[in-house]
Amino acid sequence: MALLVAYVVHALRARITPVIDLRLFRIRSFSAASTLLFLLGGSLFGTMFLVPLYYQQSCGASVLHAGLLLAPRALGSALGLLFVGKLIDRTGAERSLTLTGMAMVTVGTIPYALAGPHTSQLLLGTALFVSGAGIGAVLMTAMTATYRELSAEQMAAATSASRIFQQVGGSFGTVVLAIILQHRLAATHEPSGAFHHAFAWALGLAVLALVPTLLLARRKNPTPDRD
């Protein structure tokens, strides 16, 4: 905590641009987008930690099989990034698209919070695809919103800061969910119930990310479609 306070004092008084320029948080769009990236990173990397463990410990899948079962999320993320980028250019509706993406992440997490050893793999794979598409959509809209109100001189510092927040959020989410899972496993010795509890916390992170999403402003002059 002392080091954090010392850095805040240094960042606000430094004459050169620090690694994380705290003055950027005076800008509403940057603050909202950075908070969103932090929470999304926690949900994304936290569930990436939980899902393969769930398949191995609760469903009896091998390491290779568990890894292959993650493919729907990667496919969904790729499609989300591809199509949402075009929609942003046409509509400028970052907030609406982000809310839709977060809703998809939430819906895609619910089956894992309720799943048992015999839950349909098709259902879980579809849920991963939906959450992956939502994550891709939110990543694109959040990164776009990060630069919405910044000057050219601020963009380099904003890029570093937003990337750091996403990575720190991912570490934070993974650690929190790992501790929760370990605690529940030690208390109950029943994998399904422990994973239900951990995924419920991951669902809470996704729901919490709706708060900064509401602070994202809609772009007033979207780029017209010239195709």
Secondary structure by P-SEA (a helix, b strand, c coil): caaaaaaaaaaacccccccccccccccaaaaaaaaaaaaaaaaaaaaaacaaaaaaccccccaaaaaaaaaaaaaaaaaaaaaaaaaaacccaaaaaaaaaaaaaaaaacccccccccccaaaaaaaaaaaaaaaaaaaaaaaaaccccccccaaaaaaaaaaaaaaaaaaaaaaaaaaaaaaaaaacccaaaaaaaaaaaaaaaaaaaaaaaaacccccccccccc
